[in-house]
Amino acid sequence: MFTETSNKIEEMQALLAKIGKNLDLDKLRKEVAAREAEAGEPSFWTDSVRAKKKSKELNDLKKTLAEYDKGVTTLDDLKAHCELAAEMKDEAEIKEVSKGIGEAEKLLRAMDLRLKLSAEFDKDDAIISLNAGAGGLEACDWAEMLWRMYERWSEKNGFSVQITEFAKGDGAGIKSISAFVRGPNAYGLLKGEKGVHRLVRISPFDANKRRHTSFASLDVLPDIEDDINIEIKDSDIETDTFRSGGAGGQNVNKVETAVRIRHLPSGLVVACQTERSQLQNKMNAMRMLKAKLYQIELDKKRSGMEKHYGEMGDIAWGHQIRSYVFMPYQMVKDLRTGEETSQIQKVMDGDLDAFIEAYLGWLAAGKPPRVKTGGDED
């Protein structure tokens, strides 16, 4: 027990050293000092919007340094405590050390994860769109199961979810649903979920109890309207209004508050139907349209790289990023990172952290080749 605990502390110290190297501590401390000096200048608050942004950035940097320093102190204390407990052969004390290691590990894993969320827009809210694919009724039911999974994940992370548009499936499930997911790093955490998700199970709709394969796709965009300038001419859009077909109170079902916008040059169509106000629905729809148009502009600049919409491909066989197998065995496997688990119910209840962390690590490593396994053949 003593050796095991000591080894765990060394493992955590190695992780902290890696974090410190990635932070470039000397450079970071100099930057904090320079920003503090800038904030002390009388002219700093002349531009209040800029000053607030700069202040937030400074506070974030100071918080990162404080967490790192706390990690160093905590691990040093735990190491000294462990050595004393080992010398005294006190198993009760070593159990206390183990508890402290557990808390320190949570702190360091959270720091490591945030370091991987440093790409442009990672800190922004997210716009997600889920669509049923090949499989008819089965696919609509699968889309609803996935939606529940992402709702549960959002709840666990303290994120808010605002549904903007949805279409019920014929008979069961969801044909499509879109929403804003708001919370710290929402886009950075969800961006790896973009793609086709494949389900294999015994169909509850098949009287012969046969095995079925279903598909649904998730699109994820950063909610970046405040940070971008996308000009949309009135002549480039067609706007339709219609009655909402679902939740939101009697008013949205009796009055044409729902809004659908078609962008003629690109062919993109967005809709919002869940607000009581037609104006608010239009504002949300325009926000979603701008995010999609901006993503297309970014993709045009990424020649030779995977394209946002192109990499999702068809919502069908051969394009999936993750497989969820309920039968003949239970397994969820990400086909890019190789991350897998047999705890399928936990995943469907929103336990996605292992897959999200694996994806961010995969990106940080430079996107190794996609994993191909025999499991892809089911």
N, C-alpha and C positions, 0 to 999 in steps of 0.2 A: 504493500500500500504506500509506503514512504517513497520508494523508488518511482512508482507510477505517478505519484503526485509531483515529485520533483521533475520528472520528464515532461509532464503537462505544462509546468511553469516555463520550462525551457522552450517548449513549442510555442507558447504564447509570447515569449520574449523574441523569438525568431520572427513571428508575425508582426510584432510591434516594430522591430528593426526594418522589416520590409515596408511597413507603412511610413516610417520616418524617411526612408530613402525615397519613396514615391512623393512624399510631401516636399522634399528638398528643404529641410528645416532652416538652414542658414538663410536661404533666399526668402522663405516665408516670413521669418522673424524680421528681416530687413524691410519687407513689404509692409508688414503691420506697423513698424515704426514710422515708415514714410507716410502711410495713410493717416496715422494718428497725428503726425505733424501737419498734414494737409487739413485735417478736420479742425485743427486749432487755429487756422488762419481766419481773420475777421471776415474775409470775403467768401468763406466756404458756403454760407447759407444764403448768398445772393440769389442763387438758383435753387429754390427749395426742392424741386423735383429731383434734380441731379444730386443734391446733398443727401436726400433721403435714400436714394439708391446707393450712393457711396457709403453712407453710414451702415446700411444693411450688409453690404459687402465686407466692410471692416469687421462688423460684429460676427459674421460667419467665419472669417479668417481667425479671429480671436478665439471663437468657440472651438475651432479645430485644434488650435495650439493648446488650449486648456485641456481638451480631451486627451491629446497626446501626452502632455505632461502628467495628467492624472494616471494614465496607463503606466507610465514609467514608475511613478511613485507606488502605485498599487502592486505592480509585479515585484518591485524591490522588497516591499513589506511582506508580501506573500512568500517570497523566497527565504527571507530571514525567519519568518514564522515556521516555515516547513523544516528548515535546518534545525531549529530549536526543538520542534516536536519530534523529529527523527532522533536527535541526541537524547531526548528524554524518553523515547519510545512511547509517546503519548498518542494513542490512536484516536482519542476523543478530539484532541487538538488538530490532528491531521484531517479529520472530517470537516472541521471548521475551515481549514485552509482550502479544502476541496470546494466548499460552498463559495468561498471568495474567488476561486479560480473560475467557477461557473459565471459569476457576475462580470469578472474581468473579460472573459471570452465574449460575452454578449456585447460589451463596450467595443472591443477590438473588431469583432465581425461587422458591427454597424459602421465603424470608421472605415474599414476596408471596402464595404459596399458603397459608401458615399464617395470614396475616391474613384470608384469605377463609374460614377454618375457625373462625369465632368464634361460630357459632350454637349454641343450646342442644343439647347432646348430641353435637356434632361430634367431640369428643375421645374419645367412648366406643367400645367394641367394637361390632361389628355382628352382627346375626342376619339371615342371608339365606335365602330360600326360592326355589328355581327350579322352575318347572312347565312341562311340555310343553303346548302349546295345539293349535289347529286344525292338522291335517296328519297325524294318526295316527303311523305308523312314522317318517315323515320328521321330525315334530315331536319325537319322543323322541330321535332321533339328533341333532337340532339342540340339544336341551337338554343332551345329553352334551357336545357341542362347546363350548357356552357354559360349562358347568361346568369343563371343562378350561381355558378361557380365564381364568376367575376364580381357579382354583387357581394357574395360572402367575403371574398378577398378584400374588397374595398372596405367593408365594414370592419374587418380585423385590423386594417391599417388606419382607421379613422378618417377615410376619405368620403366625400359626399358624391352621390351619383344623381345626375339630373337627366332623365330620359327626354330626348327631343323628338324622336320619331319611332314608331313601331308598326309592324303589320303582323297580324295573327296568321298562323298557318291554317290550312284547310283541314279542319277536323281536330287538330292538336298542335301545340307548340307555337313557334315563332318563325315567320318568314324572314323578317329583318327587324333590327332594333339599333338605334343610335343614342349616344349619351355623352355628356361631359362627365369626366371623372376628375374631381378637384381635390388636391392635397399635395404636400411636399414631394417633389420628384415623381409625380404620377406618371408623366410620359416616360421618363427614364426607366422606371420599373416595369412599365407595361409594353414598351416598344418591342421587346423580344417575343411577345405573344402574338404579334402580327403574322398571319399566315393561315394555312388550312389545317384544321384539327379533325382527326379521323377517329371514328368510333366503331368498334366491333363488339356485337352483343347478340343475345337471343332476343328477337323482337317481341315486345309486349303486344304488338298489333298483329302478329302472325299466329293464326290458330294452329299451324303446324309446328310452331316453336323452332323455326329455322334461324340460322345465324345470318345477320345482316350487317352490312358495312355502310356507314353514313358519314357525311362530310359537312362541315360548316367553316366559314372563314371569318377571321377577325381582322379588321383594319384599325390601325392606331396612328393618330396624328397628334402633334403638339398643338395646344391651344395658344397660338402666338399672335393673335390679332393686334394686341397692343404694341408689339415689337416690330411689326412689318408694315409696309406701305404697298398694298396691292390695289391698283386702280381697276374698278369694274364699271364699265360704262352702262348706263341704263339701256342703251340699244343692244347690249350683249346678253341681256337676260330676259327670260320670260317668267312671269310670276303668276301662279295659280293659287286660289284659295279654295278650301274644301272643309267639310265637317270632320272633326276628329272622330276616330272610330273606337276610342278606348277610354282609359282612365283620365281623370282630370276634372270630374264634376259634370253636372248636367249642362252647364253653360257651354262647354267646349263641344258638346255633342249636338246642341241645337243651333249654334251660330257658326258660320264659316270662319273660324279663327285659325285653322291650320294653314300653313303656307308651304308651297313647293316652288323651288327656284331651279330653272334650267339655264345653265351657262352655255350659250349657243356656240362660241368658238371651240370650246373643249368637249361639249357634250355632257359635262358633269351635271348631275341632278342631286339636289339636297332638299330635305323637307324637315319641318319642325311642326309638331302638332299638340304638344302637351301643355303649353302655356294658355291661360285664359285670354290673353291679349294677342290679337293678330299682329300688332306691332312688335311685341316681344318675340313671337315666333319668327317673324321676318328677320329680326336682329340676330337671333341665334342661327337661323339658316344661313345668313350672310357670313356670319363668323365661321361656320363650318366650311362654306364655299371658299372663303379666303385662305383658310388653312390648307385645303386641298390644292388650290391653285399655287400656293407658295411651295408646297411639296413638289409639285410638278416642275416648277422653275428650278428648284434645287437639283432635281434629278437630271435636268437638261445639262447641268454643269458637271455632272458626275460621269462623264464619258468613260467607258471601260469598267464601270462599277455596276453592281446590281441596282436595278431600278426599284423604287418603292412599290409601284403597282405591278410591275413585271415579275418581281420575285415571288409574288403570291400565286401567280398562275391561275389555272382553272380550279374551281372549288370541287375537286374530284381526285380520283386515283393518281398517285405519282407526284403530287404537289404538296403533300402534307409535311408539316414541321413537327407534329407530335401525334402519337397514336395512343388511344385509350382502349385497352382490350379488357372486356368484362367476361369473355368466354372464348376459348376453353380454359384460359387461365386469367389471372388479374394482373395487369401491368400497365403503367403509364410510362411512355418512353419518348424523350425528345430526340428526334433524329438528327439534330445538328450537333448537340453537345454530348449525347450518349447518356445523359442523366436519366435515371429510371427509378421507379418504386412500385412495389406491389400493394401499397396502401392507397388503393384507388378511391375509396370513399373519403379519405382525408383530403385528397386532391379535389374531388368534386365538392367538398365543403369549403374550398377556398384556400387550402394549404399549398400555395404555389411558390413559397420562398426558395426552396431548393432549386427549382427550375429557373427562377428569375436570377438567382445568384450564379448558377452554372452558366447561363447565357451571357451575363455581364463579364464573367471570367473568360469565357470563350471569345468575346469581343476584344477584351483587353489583351488576349494572347495573339490577336491578329487574325481571327477567323480561320482556324484550321479546317481541313477538308471535311465536308459533311460525312457523318458517320453512316455507314451502310451495314445493316445487320440482317440476319436471317429473319428476324421478327418483322421486317418490312414486308415480307411476303404473305403474311396472313390475310 
